[in-house]
Amino acid sequence: MYAALNLVWSLVPVTGAPGAADVALLLALMAVGAPLASACAAVVTLRLLTFWIPAALGALLSAGFEHRLLT
């Protein structure tokens, strides 16, 4: 199932519309029978795990390294 969703994720064309890939993944999940609430939770979780958590961790680490360089 994960491989199929990853394939759908990679086939979504890159557009100027932010969130287009998320909407496409949501529609794909609903097309295979996932309820709307579960599909939304899965998309939000995927976005958190693949973007927001690494971005926040990188910002924290970057700030820590910058602090070391300045002192």
mmCIF file as gemmi writes it, N, C-alpha and C atoms, coordinates in Angstrom:
data_model
loop_
_atom_site.group_PDB
_atom_site.id
_atom_site.type_symbol
_atom_site.label_atom_id
_atom_site.label_alt_id
_atom_site.label_comp_id
_atom_site.label_asym_id
_atom_site.label_entity_id
_atom_site.label_seq_id
_atom_site.pdbx_PDB_ins_code
_atom_site.Cartn_x
_atom_site.Cartn_y
_atom_site.Cartn_z
_atom_site.occupancy
_atom_site.B_iso_or_equiv
_atom_site.pdbx_formal_charge
_atom_site.auth_seq_id
_atom_site.auth_asym_id
_atom_site.pdbx_PDB_model_num
ATOM 1 N N . MET Axp A 1 ? 0.823 -1.186 0 1 0 ? 1 A 1
ATOM 2 C CA . MET Axp A 1 ? 0 0 0 1 0 ? 1 A 1
ATOM 3 C C . MET Axp A 1 ? 0.876 1.263 0 1 0 ? 1 A 1
ATOM 4 N N . TYR Axp A 2 ? 1.94 1.235 0.837 1 0 ? 2 A 1
ATOM 5 C CA . TYR Axp A 2 ? 2.823 2.404 0.908 1 0 ? 2 A 1
ATOM 6 C C . TYR Axp A 2 ? 3.489 2.663 -0.438 1 0 ? 2 A 1
ATOM 7 N N . ALA Axp A 3 ? 3.893 1.594 -1.116 1 0 ? 3 A 1
ATOM 8 C CA . ALA Axp A 3 ? 4.549 1.753 -2.419 1 0 ? 3 A 1
ATOM 9 C C . ALA Axp A 3 ? 3.591 2.395 -3.419 1 0 ? 3 A 1
ATOM 10 N N . ALA Axp A 4 ? 2.337 1.983 -3.394 1 0 ? 4 A 1
ATOM 11 C CA . ALA Axp A 4 ? 1.35 2.551 -4.316 1 0 ? 4 A 1
ATOM 12 C C . ALA Axp A 4 ? 1.123 4.033 -4.022 1 0 ? 4 A 1
ATOM 13 N N . LEU Axp A 5 ? 1.029 4.383 -2.739 1 0 ? 5 A 1
ATOM 14 C CA . LEU Axp A 5 ? 0.831 5.789 -2.377 1 0 ? 5 A 1
ATOM 15 C C . LEU Axp A 5 ? 2.055 6.627 -2.721 1 0 ? 5 A 1
ATOM 16 N N . ASN Axp A 6 ? 3.235 6.043 -2.543 1 0 ? 6 A 1
ATOM 17 C CA . ASN Axp A 6 ? 4.456 6.755 -2.908 1 0 ? 6 A 1
ATOM 18 C C . ASN Axp A 6 ? 4.526 6.967 -4.42 1 0 ? 6 A 1
ATOM 19 N N . LEU Axp A 7 ? 4.068 5.992 -5.186 1 0 ? 7 A 1
ATOM 20 C CA . LEU Axp A 7 ? 4.026 6.135 -6.642 1 0 ? 7 A 1
ATOM 21 C C . LEU Axp A 7 ? 3.063 7.252 -7.038 1 0 ? 7 A 1
ATOM 22 N N . VAL Axp A 8 ? 1.888 7.278 -6.425 1 0 ? 8 A 1
ATOM 23 C CA . VAL Axp A 8 ? 0.922 8.343 -6.714 1 0 ? 8 A 1
ATOM 24 C C . VAL Axp A 8 ? 1.522 9.69 -6.346 1 0 ? 8 A 1
ATOM 25 N N . TRP Axp A 9 ? 2.21 9.744 -5.207 1 0 ? 9 A 1
ATOM 26 C CA . TRP Axp A 9 ? 2.829 10.983 -4.738 1 0 ? 9 A 1
ATOM 27 C C . TRP Axp A 9 ? 3.852 11.496 -5.751 1 0 ? 9 A 1
ATOM 28 N N . SER Axp A 10 ? 4.621 10.578 -6.354 1 0 ? 10 A 1
ATOM 29 C CA . SER Axp A 10 ? 5.651 11.004 -7.294 1 0 ? 10 A 1
ATOM 30 C C . SER Axp A 10 ? 5.09 11.342 -8.668 1 0 ? 10 A 1
ATOM 31 N N . LEU Axp A 11 ? 3.905 10.853 -8.999 1 0 ? 11 A 1
ATOM 32 C CA . LEU Axp A 11 ? 3.32 11.119 -10.302 1 0 ? 11 A 1
ATOM 33 C C . LEU Axp A 11 ? 2.552 12.435 -10.364 1 0 ? 11 A 1
ATOM 34 N N . VAL Axp A 12 ? 2.262 13 -9.208 1 0 ? 12 A 1
ATOM 35 C CA . VAL Axp A 12 ? 1.531 14.261 -9.183 1 0 ? 12 A 1
ATOM 36 C C . VAL Axp A 12 ? 2.425 15.343 -9.783 1 0 ? 12 A 1
ATOM 37 N N . PRO Axp A 13 ? 1.944 16.031 -10.787 1 0 ? 13 A 1
ATOM 38 C CA . PRO Axp A 13 ? 2.79 17.054 -11.407 1 0 ? 13 A 1
ATOM 39 C C . PRO Axp A 13 ? 3.043 18.219 -10.448 1 0 ? 13 A 1
ATOM 40 N N . VAL Axp A 14 ? 4.229 18.764 -10.546 1 0 ? 14 A 1
ATOM 41 C CA . VAL Axp A 14 ? 4.573 19.909 -9.713 1 0 ? 14 A 1
ATOM 42 C C . VAL Axp A 14 ? 3.859 21.128 -10.298 1 0 ? 14 A 1
ATOM 43 N N . THR Axp A 15 ? 3.071 21.764 -9.478 1 0 ? 15 A 1
ATOM 44 C CA . THR Axp A 15 ? 2.317 22.935 -9.925 1 0 ? 15 A 1
ATOM 45 C C . THR Axp A 15 ? 2.649 24.123 -9.041 1 0 ? 15 A 1
ATOM 46 N N . GLY Axp A 16 ? 2.128 25.241 -9.402 1 0 ? 16 A 1
ATOM 47 C CA . GLY Axp A 16 ? 2.305 26.433 -8.588 1 0 ? 16 A 1
ATOM 48 C C . GLY Axp A 16 ? 1.327 26.494 -7.44 1 0 ? 16 A 1
ATOM 49 N N . ALA Axp A 17 ? 0.432 25.516 -7.359 1 0 ? 17 A 1
ATOM 50 C CA . ALA Axp A 17 ? -0.569 25.511 -6.3 1 0 ? 17 A 1
ATOM 51 C C . ALA Axp A 17 ? -0.038 24.762 -5.077 1 0 ? 17 A 1
ATOM 52 N N . PRO Axp A 18 ? 0.207 25.464 -3.985 1 0 ? 18 A 1
ATOM 53 C CA . PRO Axp A 18 ? 0.668 24.771 -2.788 1 0 ? 18 A 1
ATOM 54 C C . PRO Axp A 18 ? -0.417 23.829 -2.272 1 0 ? 18 A 1
ATOM 55 N N . GLY Axp A 19 ? -0.024 22.646 -1.891 1 0 ? 19 A 1
ATOM 56 C CA . GLY Axp A 19 ? -0.972 21.679 -1.367 1 0 ? 19 A 1
ATOM 57 C C . GLY Axp A 19 ? -1.597 20.787 -2.417 1 0 ? 19 A 1
ATOM 58 N N . ALA Axp A 20 ? -1.227 20.95 -3.682 1 0 ? 20 A 1
ATOM 59 C CA . ALA Axp A 20 ? -1.822 20.13 -4.736 1 0 ? 20 A 1
ATOM 60 C C . ALA Axp A 20 ? -1.471 18.66 -4.545 1 0 ? 20 A 1
ATOM 61 N N . ALA Axp A 21 ? -0.248 18.385 -4.126 1 0 ? 21 A 1
ATOM 62 C CA . ALA Axp A 21 ? 0.151 17.003 -3.897 1 0 ? 21 A 1
ATOM 63 C C . ALA Axp A 21 ? -0.61 16.408 -2.718 1 0 ? 21 A 1
ATOM 64 N N . ASP Axp A 22 ? -0.853 17.219 -1.705 1 0 ? 22 A 1
ATOM 65 C CA . ASP Axp A 22 ? -1.608 16.744 -0.546 1 0 ? 22 A 1
ATOM 66 C C . ASP Axp A 22 ? -3.048 16.41 -0.923 1 0 ? 22 A 1
ATOM 67 N N . VAL Axp A 23 ? -3.648 17.254 -1.727 1 0 ? 23 A 1
ATOM 68 C CA . VAL Axp A 23 ? -5.019 17.002 -2.18 1 0 ? 23 A 1
ATOM 69 C C . VAL Axp A 23 ? -5.064 15.749 -3.053 1 0 ? 23 A 1
ATOM 70 N N . ALA Axp A 24 ? -4.077 15.579 -3.91 1 0 ? 24 A 1
ATOM 71 C CA . ALA Axp A 24 ? -4.039 14.389 -4.762 1 0 ? 24 A 1
ATOM 72 C C . ALA Axp A 24 ? -3.891 13.126 -3.919 1 0 ? 24 A 1
ATOM 73 N N . LEU Axp A 25 ? -3.052 13.179 -2.892 1 0 ? 25 A 1
ATOM 74 C CA . LEU Axp A 25 ? -2.895 12.032 -2.006 1 0 ? 25 A 1
ATOM 75 C C . LEU Axp A 25 ? -4.179 11.77 -1.235 1 0 ? 25 A 1
ATOM 76 N N . LEU Axp A 26 ? -4.844 12.808 -0.791 1 0 ? 26 A 1
ATOM 77 C CA . LEU Axp A 26 ? -6.118 12.66 -0.097 1 0 ? 26 A 1
ATOM 78 C C . LEU Axp A 26 ? -7.153 11.998 -1.001 1 0 ? 26 A 1
ATOM 79 N N . LEU Axp A 27 ? -7.24 12.454 -2.234 1 0 ? 27 A 1
ATOM 80 C CA . LEU Axp A 27 ? -8.192 11.858 -3.172 1 0 ? 27 A 1
ATOM 81 C C . LEU Axp A 27 ? -7.838 10.413 -3.491 1 0 ? 27 A 1
ATOM 82 N N . ALA Axp A 28 ? -6.542 10.12 -3.584 1 0 ? 28 A 1
ATOM 83 C CA . ALA Axp A 28 ? -6.122 8.737 -3.848 1 0 ? 28 A 1
ATOM 84 C C . ALA Axp A 28 ? -6.486 7.829 -2.68 1 0 ? 28 A 1
ATOM 85 N N . LEU Axp A 29 ? -6.282 8.307 -1.472 1 0 ? 29 A 1
ATOM 86 C CA . LEU Axp A 29 ? -6.652 7.507 -0.309 1 0 ? 29 A 1
ATOM 87 C C . LEU Axp A 29 ? -8.149 7.266 -0.252 1 0 ? 29 A 1
ATOM 88 N N . MET Axp A 30 ? -8.923 8.292 -0.561 1 0 ? 30 A 1
ATOM 89 C CA . MET Axp A 30 ? -10.374 8.127 -0.558 1 0 ? 30 A 1
ATOM 90 C C . MET Axp A 30 ? -10.822 7.21 -1.689 1 0 ? 30 A 1
ATOM 91 N N . ALA Axp A 31 ? -10.109 7.216 -2.812 1 0 ? 31 A 1
ATOM 92 C CA . ALA Axp A 31 ? -10.47 6.351 -3.937 1 0 ? 31 A 1
ATOM 93 C C . ALA Axp A 31 ? -10.277 4.879 -3.605 1 0 ? 31 A 1
ATOM 94 N N . VAL Axp A 32 ? -9.325 4.573 -2.722 1 0 ? 32 A 1
ATOM 95 C CA . VAL Axp A 32 ? -9.117 3.176 -2.345 1 0 ? 32 A 1
ATOM 96 C C . VAL Axp A 32 ? -9.968 2.774 -1.146 1 0 ? 32 A 1
ATOM 97 N N . GLY Axp A 33 ? -10.822 3.682 -0.678 1 0 ? 33 A 1
ATOM 98 C CA . GLY Axp A 33 ? -11.801 3.318 0.336 1 0 ? 33 A 1
ATOM 99 C C . GLY Axp A 33 ? -11.561 3.857 1.732 1 0 ? 33 A 1
ATOM 100 N N . ALA Axp A 34 ? -10.595 4.71 1.915 1 0 ? 34 A 1
ATOM 101 C CA . ALA Axp A 34 ? -10.354 5.276 3.247 1 0 ? 34 A 1
ATOM 102 C C . ALA Axp A 34 ? -11.417 6.329 3.551 1 0 ? 34 A 1
ATOM 103 N N . PRO Axp A 35 ? -11.92 6.355 4.779 1 0 ? 35 A 1
ATOM 104 C CA . PRO Axp A 35 ? -12.867 7.413 5.149 1 0 ? 35 A 1
ATOM 105 C C . PRO Axp A 35 ? -12.165 8.782 5.135 1 0 ? 35 A 1
ATOM 106 N N . LEU Axp A 36 ? -12.934 9.82 4.971 1 0 ? 36 A 1
ATOM 107 C CA . LEU Axp A 36 ? -12.383 11.172 4.844 1 0 ? 36 A 1
ATOM 108 C C . LEU Axp A 36 ? -11.53 11.553 6.051 1 0 ? 36 A 1
ATOM 109 N N . ALA Axp A 37 ? -12.009 11.304 7.255 1 0 ? 37 A 1
ATOM 110 C CA . ALA Axp A 37 ? -11.258 11.686 8.453 1 0 ? 37 A 1
ATOM 111 C C . ALA Axp A 37 ? -9.923 10.941 8.53 1 0 ? 37 A 1
ATOM 112 N N . SER Axp A 38 ? -9.929 9.663 8.224 1 0 ? 38 A 1
ATOM 113 C CA . SER Axp A 38 ? -8.687 8.878 8.264 1 0 ? 38 A 1
ATOM 114 C C . SER Axp A 38 ? -7.725 9.329 7.175 1 0 ? 38 A 1
ATOM 115 N N . ALA Axp A 39 ? -8.247 9.628 6.001 1 0 ? 39 A 1
ATOM 116 C CA . ALA Axp A 39 ? -7.394 10.086 4.9 1 0 ? 39 A 1
ATOM 117 C C . ALA Axp A 39 ? -6.766 11.433 5.238 1 0 ? 39 A 1
ATOM 118 N N . CYS Axp A 40 ? -7.536 12.329 5.824 1 0 ? 40 A 1
ATOM 119 C CA . CYS Axp A 40 ? -6.994 13.637 6.22 1 0 ? 40 A 1
ATOM 120 C C . CYS Axp A 40 ? -5.914 13.464 7.283 1 0 ? 40 A 1
ATOM 121 N N . ALA Axp A 41 ? -6.164 12.598 8.249 1 0 ? 41 A 1
ATOM 122 C CA . ALA Axp A 41 ? -5.167 12.362 9.295 1 0 ? 41 A 1
ATOM 123 C C . ALA Axp A 41 ? -3.884 11.784 8.699 1 0 ? 41 A 1
ATOM 124 N N . ALA Axp A 42 ? -4.016 10.886 7.735 1 0 ? 42 A 1
ATOM 125 C CA . ALA Axp A 42 ? -2.841 10.29 7.102 1 0 ? 42 A 1
ATOM 126 C C . ALA Axp A 42 ? -2.041 11.329 6.334 1 0 ? 42 A 1
ATOM 127 N N . VAL Axp A 43 ? -2.714 12.209 5.613 1 0 ? 43 A 1
ATOM 128 C CA . VAL Axp A 43 ? -2.021 13.24 4.84 1 0 ? 43 A 1
ATOM 129 C C . VAL Axp A 43 ? -1.313 14.23 5.771 1 0 ? 43 A 1
ATOM 130 N N . VAL Axp A 44 ? -1.974 14.637 6.84 1 0 ? 44 A 1
ATOM 131 C CA . VAL Axp A 44 ? -1.363 15.565 7.787 1 0 ? 44 A 1
ATOM 132 C C . VAL Axp A 44 ? -0.166 14.907 8.478 1 0 ? 44 A 1
ATOM 133 N N . THR Axp A 45 ? -0.311 13.639 8.848 1 0 ? 45 A 1
ATOM 134 C CA . THR Axp A 45 ? 0.794 12.915 9.476 1 0 ? 45 A 1
ATOM 135 C C . THR Axp A 45 ? 1.976 12.791 8.528 1 0 ? 45 A 1
ATOM 136 N N . LEU Axp A 46 ? 1.699 12.471 7.276 1 0 ? 46 A 1
ATOM 137 C CA . LEU Axp A 46 ? 2.777 12.366 6.292 1 0 ? 46 A 1
ATOM 138 C C . LEU Axp A 46 ? 3.491 13.702 6.128 1 0 ? 46 A 1
ATOM 139 N N . ARG Axp A 47 ? 2.744 14.787 6.061 1 0 ? 47 A 1
ATOM 140 C CA . ARG Axp A 47 ? 3.343 16.118 5.916 1 0 ? 47 A 1
ATOM 141 C C . ARG Axp A 47 ? 4.183 16.473 7.144 1 0 ? 47 A 1
ATOM 142 N N . LEU Axp A 48 ? 3.687 16.123 8.338 1 0 ? 48 A 1
ATOM 143 C CA . LEU Axp A 48 ? 4.457 16.377 9.557 1 0 ? 48 A 1
ATOM 144 C C . LEU Axp A 48 ? 5.767 15.599 9.559 1 0 ? 48 A 1
ATOM 145 N N . LEU Axp A 49 ? 5.697 14.318 9.189 1 0 ? 49 A 1
ATOM 146 C CA . LEU Axp A 49 ? 6.878 13.464 9.236 1 0 ? 49 A 1
ATOM 147 C C . LEU Axp A 49 ? 7.889 13.778 8.144 1 0 ? 49 A 1
ATOM 148 N N . THR Axp A 50 ? 7.428 14.242 7.002 1 0 ? 50 A 1
ATOM 149 C CA . THR Axp A 50 ? 8.344 14.451 5.886 1 0 ? 50 A 1
ATOM 150 C C . THR Axp A 50 ? 8.773 15.903 5.71 1 0 ? 50 A 1
ATOM 151 N N . PHE Axp A 51 ? 8.09 16.845 6.336 1 0 ? 51 A 1
ATOM 152 C CA . PHE Axp A 51 ? 8.467 18.247 6.143 1 0 ? 51 A 1
ATOM 153 C C . PHE Axp A 51 ? 8.633 19.007 7.451 1 0 ? 51 A 1
ATOM 154 N N . TRP Axp A 52 ? 7.588 19.114 8.245 1 0 ? 52 A 1
ATOM 155 C CA . TRP Axp A 52 ? 7.614 20.015 9.388 1 0 ? 52 A 1
ATOM 156 C C . TRP Axp A 52 ? 8.556 19.573 10.496 1 0 ? 52 A 1
ATOM 157 N N . ILE Axp A 53 ? 8.554 18.298 10.855 1 0 ? 53 A 1
ATOM 158 C CA . ILE Axp A 53 ? 9.452 17.843 11.916 1 0 ? 53 A 1
ATOM 159 C C . ILE Axp A 53 ? 10.918 17.959 11.483 1 0 ? 53 A 1
ATOM 160 N N . PRO Axp A 54 ? 11.3 17.507 10.268 1 0 ? 54 A 1
ATOM 161 C CA . PRO Axp A 54 ? 12.698 17.719 9.857 1 0 ? 54 A 1
ATOM 162 C C . PRO Axp A 54 ? 13.07 19.199 9.747 1 0 ? 54 A 1
ATOM 163 N N . ALA Axp A 55 ? 12.15 20.042 9.295 1 0 ? 55 A 1
ATOM 164 C CA . ALA Axp A 55 ? 12.442 21.474 9.19 1 0 ? 55 A 1
ATOM 165 C C . ALA Axp A 55 ? 12.658 22.087 10.568 1 0 ? 55 A 1
ATOM 166 N N . ALA Axp A 56 ? 11.828 21.73 11.525 1 0 ? 56 A 1
ATOM 167 C CA . ALA Axp A 56 ? 11.981 22.256 12.878 1 0 ? 56 A 1
ATOM 168 C C . ALA Axp A 56 ? 13.278 21.748 13.51 1 0 ? 56 A 1
ATOM 169 N N . LEU Axp A 57 ? 13.581 20.469 13.316 1 0 ? 57 A 1
ATOM 170 C CA . LEU Axp A 57 ? 14.814 19.912 13.851 1 0 ? 57 A 1
ATOM 171 C C . LEU Axp A 57 ? 16.035 20.585 13.218 1 0 ? 57 A 1
ATOM 172 N N . GLY Axp A 58 ? 15.993 20.817 11.928 1 0 ? 58 A 1
ATOM 173 C CA . GLY Axp A 58 ? 17.084 21.505 11.246 1 0 ? 58 A 1
ATOM 174 C C . GLY Axp A 58 ? 17.255 22.928 11.732 1 0 ? 58 A 1
ATOM 175 N N . ALA Axp A 59 ? 16.149 23.62 11.983 1 0 ? 59 A 1
ATOM 176 C CA . ALA Axp A 59 ? 16.237 24.986 12.494 1 0 ? 59 A 1
ATOM 177 C C . ALA Axp A 59 ? 16.859 25.014 13.888 1 0 ? 59 A 1
ATOM 178 N N . LEU Axp A 60 ? 16.463 24.056 14.722 1 0 ? 60 A 1
ATOM 179 C CA . LEU Axp A 60 ? 17.03 23.998 16.067 1 0 ? 60 A 1
ATOM 180 C C . LEU Axp A 60 ? 18.52 23.675 16.024 1 0 ? 60 A 1
ATOM 181 N N . LEU Axp A 61 ? 18.892 22.699 15.218 1 0 ? 61 A 1
ATOM 182 C CA . LEU Axp A 61 ? 20.302 22.342 15.11 1 0 ? 61 A 1
ATOM 183 C C . LEU Axp A 61 ? 21.12 23.482 14.512 1 0 ? 61 A 1
ATOM 184 N N . SER Axp A 62 ? 20.574 24.145 13.521 1 0 ? 62 A 1
ATOM 185 C CA . SER Axp A 62 ? 21.27 25.272 12.902 1 0 ? 62 A 1
ATOM 186 C C . SER Axp A 62 ? 21.487 26.398 13.904 1 0 ? 62 A 1
ATOM 187 N N . ALA Axp A 63 ? 20.488 26.683 14.693 1 0 ? 63 A 1
ATOM 188 C CA . ALA Axp A 63 ? 20.627 27.722 15.713 1 0 ? 63 A 1
ATOM 189 C C . ALA Axp A 63 ? 21.674 27.322 16.746 1 0 ? 63 A 1
ATOM 190 N N . GLY Axp A 64 ? 21.705 26.051 17.093 1 0 ? 64 A 1
ATOM 191 C CA . GLY Axp A 64 ? 22.708 25.588 18.05 1 0 ? 64 A 1
ATOM 192 C C . GLY Axp A 64 ? 24.107 25.692 17.495 1 0 ? 64 A 1
ATOM 193 N N . PHE Axp A 65 ? 24.302 25.315 16.249 1 0 ? 65 A 1
ATOM 194 C CA . PHE Axp A 65 ? 25.622 25.405 15.641 1 0 ? 65 A 1
ATOM 195 C C . PHE Axp A 65 ? 26.043 26.859 15.459 1 0 ? 65 A 1
ATOM 196 N N . GLU Axp A 66 ? 25.104 27.728 15.12 1 0 ? 66 A 1
ATOM 197 C CA . GLU Axp A 66 ? 25.433 29.14 14.961 1 0 ? 66 A 1
ATOM 198 C C . GLU Axp A 66 ? 25.862 29.735 16.292 1 0 ? 66 A 1
ATOM 199 N N . HIS Axp A 67 ? 25.182 29.322 17.337 1 0 ? 67 A 1
ATOM 200 C CA . HIS Axp A 67 ? 25.544 29.808 18.671 1 0 ? 67 A 1
ATOM 201 C C . HIS Axp A 67 ? 26.963 29.378 19.039 1 0 ? 67 A 1
ATOM 202 N N . ARG Axp A 68 ? 27.347 28.149 18.677 1 0 ? 68 A 1
ATOM 203 C CA . ARG Axp A 68 ? 28.703 27.662 18.955 1 0 ? 68 A 1
ATOM 204 C C . ARG Axp A 68 ? 29.746 28.449 18.167 1 0 ? 68 A 1
ATOM 205 N N . LEU Axp A 69 ? 29.409 28.835 16.943 1 0 ? 69 A 1
ATOM 206 C CA . LEU Axp A 69 ? 30.363 29.557 16.116 1 0 ? 69 A 1
ATOM 207 C C . LEU Axp A 69 ? 30.589 30.982 16.613 1 0 ? 69 A 1
ATOM 208 N N . LEU Axp A 70 ? 29.561 31.568 17.217 1 0 ? 70 A 1
ATOM 209 C CA . LEU Axp A 70 ? 29.658 32.948 17.659 1 0 ? 70 A 1
ATOM 210 C C . LEU Axp A 70 ? 30.364 33.081 19.003 1 0 ? 70 A 1
ATOM 211 N N . THR Axp A 71 ? 30.447 32.007 19.776 1 0 ? 71 A 1
ATOM 212 C CA . THR Axp A 71 ? 31.075 32.122 21.092 1 0 ? 71 A 1
ATOM 213 C C . THR Axp A 71 ? 32.455 31.536 21.096 1 0 ? 71 A 1
